[in-house]
Amino acid sequence: MKNTNTPYHFFGSIDSNDYDVVFFIEEMPNTILEKLSLSKELSQEIALKYSEKLINANLAVVKAGEIVSVYKGTPDELNNAILSTYHLHAQEYELLIKQKLPRNLHLKMIRGLRMILSFISKTQYRTIVKQALQQDIYAKMDVLKTIDFNEIEDFGKGSNPLDLKKSLAFQLGQTLALYDNKEAYTKDEVATFYPELAIYLRRDSNTTMRSIQKYIHLFIHAVESEIPKMEHTTE
């Protein structure tokens, strides 16, 4: 018996700490607040059945078997992530995504840059990071180049260092994989492409930031090589 009249799919890594769920709706709400409210409402409808982990909900609109609008992320990434990982999970609904979408590397880089900075926005670099997050890609890149991740020992009040290291590693691995014309939608896929990141993806304790710093340098090089080709430098 289905828990809601709104179709939904589980996606992403099979061993995720939460349930990554996307609900398919007819029309995307206009405001962030409306999207948040709807995602919470739909999550509550399935929360009793899936109570083992927290539900990380997204919203999507599908037309002709392709995602055309999302609440979180980008349509191309979510579309292909579902197509790639649907089979890893027990599902209530038949797969609604029918074909892959071409990936937007430049948008992934722009979003990835913002997310990487946001992950360290409560560290000792908070002042320059928060300023950069309000500015363009060039300012963000300039700030990222000045940050020594090896010097980060405290991610800030209320932050989980292992979760943030995992998020950094996953974002770096996903973006660099796409730069190399590869798509990665699970932690195992990222770890296969970049074994040095596996310790962070597993949330191993007592890890240094040495490999994170190495991949930050690779990320900077990749983004700098693509900036001249970008038609847009904002999300």
HELIX and SHEET records of a PDB file:
HELIX    1   1 ILE A   32  ALA A   47  1                                  16    
HELIX    2   2 PRO A   75  THR A   85  1                                  11    
HELIX    3   3 TYR A   86  LEU A   88  5                                   3    
HELIX    4   4 LEU A  105  PHE A  119  1                                  15    
HELIX    5   5 ARG A  126  LEU A  133  1                                   8    
HELIX    6   6 ILE A  137  THR A  146  1                                  10    
HELIX    7   7 PHE A  149  GLU A  151  5                                   3    
HELIX    8   8 PRO A  161  TYR A  179  1                                  19    
HELIX    9   9 LYS A  187  PHE A  193  1                                   7    
HELIX   10  10 PRO A  195  LEU A  197  5                                   3    
HELIX   11  11 ALA A  198  LEU A  201  1                                   4    
HELIX   12  12 ARG A  210  GLU A  226  1                                  17    
HELIX   13  13 ILE A  227  LYS A  229  5                                   3    
SHEET    1   A 4 TYR A   8  PHE A  10  0                                        
SHEET    2   A 4 TYR A  19  PHE A  24 -1                                        
SHEET    3   A 4 ILE A  55  LYS A  63  1                                        
SHEET    4   A 4 GLU A  66  VAL A  70 -1                                        
END                                                                             
